[in-house]
């Protein structure tokens, strides 16, 4: 009887596996993250559970602590853009997979991705148009028939 009970417990164990470490692309105003989705493993197949979303975490020190910066994505989320970055700062990101039907609903955190330092904004400012002086608009000239008057 103990054997049957243990098999039933194993069949109910489903875990979301962590996603691959995100890759970061930097701009002066954002960090674009992309990653490969994690999977769900079951102690005893078949497994009907699927990844239902992701959480993205950000820290300012390698190894954490990390703070949740966005709620769960819906569906197969494999990208997020963080637009709350400061120029000159360095951030560390990690991602978790969510599985509503799993025994543990959030996977372990992925390996971290370093993003930074965030580049300074070097885009040129808007051009300044010089207003011409009125005398530059009209070239002073004298018609030939008025020469000598």
Secondary structure, DSSP 8 states (H G I E B T S, - for coil): -HHHHHHHHHHT-EEE------EEEE-SS-EEEE-----EEESSS-------EEEEEEESSTT---EEEE----SS--EEEE----TT-EEEEEEEEE-TTSSBSB------EEEES----------------HHHHS-----GGGTT-
